[in-house]
Amino acid sequence: MGRLSVGLVALVFGLGAGCGGGDSGPAPDTTPPVITAGPDVSDIGHESATVSWSTDEDATSLVRYGKTTSYGDSVAASALVRDHSLRLTGLDALTVYHFRVYSADEAGNAVGSSDRVFTTTSPIGKLVAEGWDFFEAGEYDSSLARFTAAEALDADHIDVLEGLVWTYLYVYEFAACEAALERAFDVDEDRADCLVAAAFLYQATEAFGDAVVAAESALARVGPAYVFEHDGDVTDEDVRYSLILALAALGDFDGALEEARVLDPAIVLDPADPGTWGAYSTFEEAMIGLIEDLRSRV
């Protein structure tokens, strides 16, 4: 910590140094404040950040900041407080900023911190967060607008691509969904939520072989307690049901039955025992009936 001259303090804060009134008056206060905590940076965004620190006595607040140690910008508050917090605004995204904090007590004694740095974030994070907020609210046009704006900043950002995949899926724009999905897999072929979306997409577009591969890969990644973060109604059971549908569509009823038993171990249907087929004359018909029954459970 460095002690500032009274002249600099007066210039920065508009304060005068306290002086004694003669031999009989109190001794002048010449002890500067002590920074007891911080300075810390919080709520860092792509264009703003908050700098906070504490002093051992009431004092003013000043932050000098800039892209170099020459700073160039500042923000100040003249209120005498012990807990200091100033918001820096108008910053550039993805930029390293240098800053120092200063505090002066009522007598004009001042203290300054050493140089510190922080880095602003990308605006993509804010756009993605807003996109998912709109998605969760069912406002898919607004969701798509946010993800598309983020895509213009970084077309290969996996979080952006995942948002596009799910939003296009929910508005039934399957061609756009598949294009975004292919790009997402180019970035991360094991992205769990993208694999889940792929299972649903390929099922919807009747690409059943791809649906089986995607669903099996998704289930291997997400495990038995999966819930999609942005739609709590989408679970691992939905993925498995999609797998059952795809297997049945490919004529693999034995495989579909095996997966159905994962959903409901109490299933007694046996391809070799007509007595378990109920009112159906073939095992395949019984399986179709079972699949319809499962639809109401997942």
Legacy VTK file of the C-alpha trace (Angstrom):
# vtk DataFile Version 3.0
C-alpha trace
ASCII
DATASET POLYDATA
POINTS 298 float
0.000 0.000 0.000
1.278 3.484 -0.785
0.606 6.766 0.993
-0.533 9.623 -1.251
0.479 13.243 -0.840
-2.064 15.644 0.622
-1.950 17.632 -2.611
-2.973 14.624 -4.727
-5.770 13.754 -2.304
-7.095 17.301 -2.464
-6.984 17.195 -6.242
-8.755 13.832 -6.468
-11.378 14.245 -3.787
-11.670 17.961 -3.292
-10.510 17.642 0.310
-8.199 19.787 2.369
-5.720 18.417 4.860
-6.792 18.823 8.485
-4.616 21.130 10.533
-4.283 21.804 14.214
-5.549 25.187 15.480
-2.555 26.094 17.635
-0.674 24.755 20.579
-3.835 24.176 22.586
-5.747 22.388 19.782
-5.783 18.653 19.017
-2.881 17.186 17.133
-3.565 16.947 13.402
-4.599 13.547 11.986
-1.736 12.390 9.816
-2.496 8.649 9.784
-3.828 7.335 6.458
-6.529 4.670 6.298
-5.501 1.056 6.017
-6.999 -1.185 3.341
-8.112 -4.188 5.381
-9.736 -6.270 2.640
-9.490 -6.351 -1.127
-9.514 -4.867 -3.542
-11.619 -7.569 -5.143
-13.437 -7.655 -8.476
-16.887 -9.224 -8.829
-19.814 -9.315 -11.256
-17.406 -9.172 -14.182
-19.286 -8.883 -17.442
-18.353 -8.045 -20.997
-18.704 -4.306 -20.398
-18.676 -3.781 -16.627
-17.240 -4.964 -13.305
-17.511 -4.090 -9.611
-14.450 -3.267 -7.497
-14.783 -3.578 -3.722
-12.487 -3.073 -0.745
-12.600 -2.165 2.954
-10.707 0.342 5.119
-10.180 0.559 8.844
-11.830 4.001 9.033
-14.382 5.994 7.105
-12.897 7.197 3.836
-13.701 8.203 0.281
-13.526 5.831 -2.687
-11.672 6.066 -5.981
-10.778 3.538 -8.667
-8.389 4.421 -11.459
-8.497 1.923 -14.320
-7.490 1.350 -17.901
-5.876 -1.062 -20.321
-2.374 -0.179 -19.112
-0.842 0.978 -15.842
-1.314 4.524 -17.105
-5.024 3.908 -16.429
-6.823 6.894 -17.970
-10.294 6.390 -16.513
-11.597 6.714 -12.995
-14.738 6.528 -10.920
-15.097 8.018 -7.440
-17.476 8.513 -4.537
-17.006 11.222 -1.897
-19.052 9.541 0.843
-16.976 8.521 3.875
-17.472 4.767 4.302
-15.527 1.709 5.386
-16.928 -0.711 2.825
-16.244 0.576 -0.660
-17.848 -0.608 -3.911
-17.675 1.095 -7.287
-19.036 -0.096 -10.609
-16.837 0.271 -13.689
-18.827 0.590 -16.908
-18.213 1.105 -20.601
-15.517 -1.564 -20.717
-14.488 -3.536 -23.786
-15.195 -7.250 -23.985
-12.419 -9.830 -23.557
-9.959 -7.187 -22.393
-7.417 -7.119 -19.558
-7.886 -4.059 -17.328
-5.447 -2.647 -14.778
-6.771 -0.799 -11.732
-5.801 0.709 -8.394
-8.069 1.789 -5.553
-7.581 4.802 -3.293
-9.254 6.018 -0.108
-8.814 9.260 1.832
-10.072 9.979 5.330
-11.752 13.202 6.462
-8.399 14.803 7.207
-7.158 14.128 3.694
-4.790 11.271 4.519
-4.896 8.782 1.672
-3.883 5.248 0.847
-3.638 3.460 -2.492
-3.455 -0.200 -3.422
-0.980 -1.855 -5.717
-1.888 -2.426 -9.364
-4.358 -5.250 -9.955
-5.864 -6.744 -13.115
-9.056 -8.442 -14.281
-10.358 -9.585 -17.657
-13.805 -8.800 -18.999
-15.910 -11.603 -20.411
-17.268 -12.227 -23.869
-20.778 -10.938 -24.645
-21.507 -14.451 -25.884
-22.056 -15.645 -22.338
-24.744 -13.028 -21.739
-26.475 -13.786 -25.032
-26.436 -17.530 -24.339
-27.858 -17.029 -20.845
-30.636 -14.831 -22.223
-31.291 -17.367 -24.981
-31.859 -20.131 -22.459
-34.032 -17.854 -20.303
-36.321 -17.265 -23.273
-36.193 -20.964 -24.185
-37.321 -21.964 -20.708
-40.143 -19.417 -20.913
-41.305 -20.911 -24.221
-40.428 -17.722 -26.129
-38.575 -19.518 -28.882
-38.394 -16.634 -31.361
-36.592 -14.508 -28.780
-34.443 -17.477 -27.795
-33.419 -18.040 -31.390
-32.638 -14.341 -31.824
-30.206 -14.435 -28.883
-28.458 -17.602 -30.019
-28.223 -16.292 -33.576
-26.677 -13.045 -32.331
-24.148 -15.070 -30.335
-23.446 -17.209 -33.401
-22.481 -14.073 -35.320
-19.758 -13.476 -32.716
-18.461 -17.048 -32.651
-19.925 -19.578 -35.077
-18.078 -22.488 -33.437
-18.951 -21.816 -29.799
-20.370 -25.085 -28.457
-22.785 -23.413 -26.025
-24.186 -21.321 -28.865
-24.552 -24.322 -31.167
-26.255 -26.350 -28.451
-28.755 -23.534 -27.922
-29.475 -23.401 -31.643
-29.914 -27.181 -31.800
-32.525 -27.290 -29.066
-34.392 -24.189 -30.144
-34.634 -25.343 -33.750
-35.764 -28.747 -32.477
-38.569 -27.231 -30.423
-39.870 -25.138 -33.327
-39.705 -28.136 -35.691
-37.099 -26.578 -37.974
-35.426 -29.937 -38.419
-33.117 -29.065 -41.310
-31.666 -26.108 -39.406
-31.464 -28.250 -36.279
-29.490 -30.939 -38.096
-27.106 -28.381 -39.604
-26.416 -26.877 -36.167
-26.051 -30.366 -34.721
-23.448 -31.375 -37.283
-21.429 -28.264 -36.470
-21.775 -28.945 -32.746
-20.438 -32.479 -33.175
-17.511 -31.100 -35.156
-16.617 -29.136 -32.011
-17.495 -31.824 -29.424
-18.733 -35.192 -30.645
-19.516 -36.346 -27.091
-21.583 -33.366 -25.974
-24.267 -35.086 -23.907
-27.174 -32.682 -24.422
-26.465 -32.582 -28.142
-26.566 -36.385 -28.276
-29.939 -36.305 -26.532
-31.231 -33.753 -29.026
-29.868 -35.873 -31.876
-31.825 -38.903 -30.677
-35.046 -36.884 -30.779
-34.219 -35.220 -34.086
-33.378 -38.439 -35.927
-36.461 -40.105 -34.479
-38.630 -37.224 -35.699
-37.081 -37.308 -39.179
-37.324 -41.123 -39.338
-33.561 -41.593 -39.592
-33.973 -44.541 -37.260
-30.493 -45.996 -37.582
-28.967 -42.655 -36.607
-31.559 -42.333 -33.845
-30.431 -45.659 -32.334
-26.769 -44.641 -32.399
-27.493 -41.206 -30.909
-29.802 -42.549 -28.203
-27.373 -45.290 -27.167
-24.502 -42.791 -27.089
-26.596 -40.301 -25.110
-27.646 -42.872 -22.529
-24.045 -43.967 -22.093
-23.110 -40.343 -21.421
-25.956 -39.077 -19.237
-26.688 -42.082 -17.013
-29.972 -43.108 -15.379
-30.828 -39.857 -13.610
-30.587 -37.393 -16.471
-32.794 -34.309 -16.556
-32.265 -31.713 -19.269
-31.252 -28.519 -17.518
-33.514 -26.282 -19.603
-36.623 -28.484 -19.675
-37.254 -30.664 -16.651
-39.740 -32.781 -18.600
-36.919 -34.232 -20.709
-35.252 -37.141 -18.909
-33.233 -40.259 -19.645
-36.533 -42.163 -19.841
-37.548 -40.039 -22.829
-34.246 -40.852 -24.503
-34.744 -44.555 -23.872
-38.293 -44.403 -25.203
-36.946 -42.767 -28.361
-34.492 -45.668 -28.620
-37.343 -48.179 -28.247
-39.311 -46.475 -31.027
-36.295 -46.461 -33.341
-35.498 -50.132 -32.709
-39.108 -51.118 -33.350
-39.188 -49.037 -36.537
-36.122 -50.977 -37.708
-37.884 -54.260 -36.935
-35.674 -55.074 -33.940
-38.507 -55.961 -31.574
-36.289 -58.084 -29.367
-33.989 -55.102 -28.839
-36.968 -52.838 -28.235
-38.280 -55.278 -25.613
-34.914 -55.338 -23.852
-34.907 -51.545 -23.608
-38.569 -51.532 -22.519
-37.674 -53.783 -19.602
-35.161 -51.181 -18.455
-38.042 -48.727 -18.192
-40.334 -51.300 -16.560
-38.712 -54.457 -15.166
-42.197 -55.850 -14.457
-42.923 -56.399 -18.176
-43.785 -60.080 -18.722
-44.030 -60.063 -22.505
-42.079 -62.994 -23.967
-41.555 -63.389 -27.726
-41.615 -67.195 -27.336
-44.768 -67.378 -25.196
-48.038 -66.422 -26.922
-49.677 -66.582 -23.522
-47.969 -63.298 -22.669
-49.195 -61.491 -25.772
-52.614 -60.749 -24.380
-55.201 -59.994 -27.054
-52.574 -59.787 -29.799
-51.975 -62.563 -32.310
-48.255 -61.915 -32.852
-45.340 -60.824 -30.729
-44.776 -57.813 -32.989
-48.359 -56.642 -32.457
-47.955 -57.133 -28.727
-44.790 -55.054 -28.783
-46.542 -52.233 -30.633
-49.247 -52.305 -27.982
-46.619 -52.248 -25.249
-44.876 -49.285 -26.847
-48.157 -47.382 -26.974
-48.691 -48.185 -23.302
-45.216 -46.946 -22.421
-45.914 -43.661 -24.196
-48.304 -42.681 -21.408
-45.702 -43.464 -18.719
-42.743 -41.399 -19.950
LINES 1 299
298 0 1 2 3 4 5 6 7 8 9 10 11 12 13 14 15 16 17 18 19 20 21 22 23 24 25 26 27 28 29 30 31 32 33 34 35 36 37 38 39 40 41 42 43 44 45 46 47 48 49 50 51 52 53 54 55 56 57 58 59 60 61 62 63 64 65 66 67 68 69 70 71 72 73 74 75 76 77 78 79 80 81 82 83 84 85 86 87 88 89 90 91 92 93 94 95 96 97 98 99 100 101 102 103 104 105 106 107 108 109 110 111 112 113 114 115 116 117 118 119 120 121 122 123 124 125 126 127 128 129 130 131 132 133 134 135 136 137 138 139 140 141 142 143 144 145 146 147 148 149 150 151 152 153 154 155 156 157 158 159 160 161 162 163 164 165 166 167 168 169 170 171 172 173 174 175 176 177 178 179 180 181 182 183 184 185 186 187 188 189 190 191 192 193 194 195 196 197 198 199 200 201 202 203 204 205 206 207 208 209 210 211 212 213 214 215 216 217 218 219 220 221 222 223 224 225 226 227 228 229 230 231 232 233 234 235 236 237 238 239 240 241 242 243 244 245 246 247 248 249 250 251 252 253 254 255 256 257 258 259 260 261 262 263 264 265 266 267 268 269 270 271 272 273 274 275 276 277 278 279 280 281 282 283 284 285 286 287 288 289 290 291 292 293 294 295 296 297
